[in-house]
């Protein structure tokens, strides 16, 4: 069976970390490693990770040498990865039990080295586990096929569902950006000629604000998107403006779910 390297950045996530880690360890595809980088947390996150590691050798936590944000934490984890596939999960989200198994089967059926899935949204205060998740009507639907041009208009890939094939792409790290590193990674992969395929079934759960809430955090991403389009993708001002309009519209639309 292919080994899947699960990449998880952690910073002061003790309240939600347990459910996130357990959602990985209870996957029906068990051949995986959970590579966690703690970004110098000041709460009990690292103690909790050590407890998991003592109970399950697949949990491999490490403390970052210095605080550098989620992108650097993910890169440090990816540099330790041994897997055939790289997948991503943040410490406040969850995977449903069959996510890895079904996504691997989906990836093998097609030719795209980058795949993603639909996912549910849950309220920020949700306290349940992935194994007792009850599907709700809050679903972000995955498009069946996404090109680089599509991604310039909107980021169609939920990071908690993304998985790429290292045998095709090698180890692809995230650019050193404060935010939107995941979006920049998908764009760099697709700019090099790879498309992405989406699985329609929701297989993960994203911790979000209440439906209808467009958080200030989302609004603050406007400047980071603009920097990404202009400095990393080298888009002209008109193209960057169209891309930014699409990104804002996506945030507004998804916030209603």
N, C-alpha and C positions, 0 to 999 in steps of 0.2 A: 504494500500500500504506500502511496506517496506520503512523505512527511510534510506537514503543514506547519510553518513557523508563524505563530500568532504574535503580533507586535502590539504592545500596550504601554503607553506612557502614563505615568501616575504622578499626581501632585495633590497632596492633601485630600485624598479621595476615600478615606476610611469608611465613610457612611455608605458608599455605594460599591466599593471595591469588591466586597465579598460576593455579591450577586454576579458581578461581571466575571470574576475569575471562575466561579462555579459554572457559569454558562459555557465556558470553554471546556472545563474538565468533564462535563457531562455530555459532550458531543458524542453522537453515535459513531463517528469516525474518530477513533481514539489515538491514531498515530500522529501526534502533534507535540509541539513544544510551545510553551507560553513564555515569551521573552519580555520581561517587564523592566522598564527603566524608571526608577523613582527619581524625580527631578528635585531632590533635596527637600522632601516633605517635612513639615514641622508637626504633623499629627501622627497617628499610629499606623499610617499606611505601610511603612516598611516592616514593622513588627508583624502586621497581619500577613504580609507577603512571605515573611520567613516561616510563619506557621504553615501556610499552604505548601511551601517548598519542602518542609520537613515531612509532610504527609504525602506529597506527590512529586516524584522526581522530574515530572514534565514542567513544573513551575520553576523558572530560572530568573530570579530577581537580581537586579544590580543597581547600585546607587550611582547617579551621574557624578562625574568629578566636580562639576560646578553646575549651577542652575542655568539652563539654557532654553527653556521652553519646550513645548510638545514636539516640535519638528526635530530638534536635536535629540530629544529623548527617543523618538522613534528611530532615528538614524543609528544611534548607539545600539539599540536592540537589533536592528537589521544587520549591523556589522557582525553580530554574534550568531546570526541565523544559519542553520544547517539544512533547512527544509527545501523541498522541491517547489513549494509554493509559499508566497508571502501573503498573509492576510492581516487585517487591522481591526482592532476593537479598542475603544476608549474605556476608561475605568468607571464610567457612569452609565454605560449602555450594556446590552445583553444580546447574545446569540440564542436563537431557538435551537433545540437539541439536534435537529437534522441539518442544520445550516451547512456545515463543512461537507458532509456526505453528499448532499444534493448539489452543492455548488461544484464540487470536484467532478461529479458525473456530468454536469452541464458543461464544464470547461472541456472535458474530454470529447464531448460530442461535436464541438465546434473548432474553429481555427483561431479565434481571438485569444491572445495570451492574457488579456485583462478582462475580468468578469465582475459583475456586481448583481445585486438582487433588490427587489422591493423590500420595504421595511415598515414596521409599525412605529407609531409615536406613542409614548406614555407620558403622563404628567410627571413633573419633577419630583413630587413626593411619593411616587409609587414605591412600595416596599416589598413587592413580591419577587419570586424567582422565575427564571426562564422556564423551568419545568412545570410551573403551574400557571403560565401565561394564558389568559383568555383573549382570543383575538377580538379586536375592537374595529371600529370603522375608520380609524385614523391611519391611513396607509399612504405612503409615498410610493407611487408606482414606478417601476423601472422600465425604461424604454428598451425594446428588444435589441436595438443596434444603435451605437453612437459613434460618430466620427469626430475627428479633430475639429472640423468646422462646426459641428453641433455643440461641442464642448466650449468653443469660444463664445457662443451665445449664452449658454447656461451650463453650470456644473451639474450634470445629470447623475453623478455617482456619489452615493452615500458612503463616506469613508468606512463606516462600520460594516459595510457589506463588500468592500473591494478585495479582490484577490488577484495576484499576478503570478505568472509561470516563470520561475527563475531559469528554467532550461532554455527558454526562448529569449528572455529579456536580460538575463543576468541579475545582479543585485542592483536595483535602482533606488538610490537614496533621494530624500526630499531636499529641495533647495533650502538654503539657510535664510528663511524668512520668518518673521515673527508670527504671522498668521497666513492662512490659505496655502500652507505647504502641501497639503494633500491634493488640492486642486492643481497646483503647479506640477506635482508629480504626474498626475493623470495626463495633463497637457503635454508634458515632455515625452511620455511614452507614446502618445498618439501622434505627436508631431514627427516622431521618427518612423511613422508608417503603420502603427498598429491601431486597429479599431477596438472597440469594447462591445461586449454583448451582455445584455441584461436578462436575468431570470425573473419571470413575473411573480413568482411566489414570494410573499413576505417571509423572510427568514431571520430577521434581527429586530431589535426593539431599541429605539432612540429615545433618550430622556430629554424631554422638551418642555417649553412653557405651555400653558393652557392654550387650547385652540383659539385662534383669533388674536394672539399676542405676538406682536413683532418687537422683540426685545431690543434694547439699546445695543446689546452685543452684536446682533445681526446688522443693525444700521451702521455700526462702526466698521464693518467689513468693507464698506464702500471704498474707503481710501486704500485698503489693502488690495482689493480687486483692481483698482485703477493702476496701482503700482505693478501688479502682476501683468496686466495687459500691455502696459507701456514699456516696462523695464525688462521683463523676462520673455514676453512673447513678441516684443518690438512691433506692436500694432500701431498703425497710424491713429491720429486723434479721432477721425470719424469712426474707424472700426472699433477702437477702444470704447468710444461713447456708446455705440450700438451694443457692444458686449456688456457694458456696465448696466445699460437699461434692462437687458435680459436678466442679468444677475439680480437686480433689484426686484424685478417682477417675480422671479422665482421665489425670492425670500418672502414677498408679500403673499403669494399664492400658497406656499407651503405652510406659512404661519396660520392660515385659516383651517388647516387640517388638524 
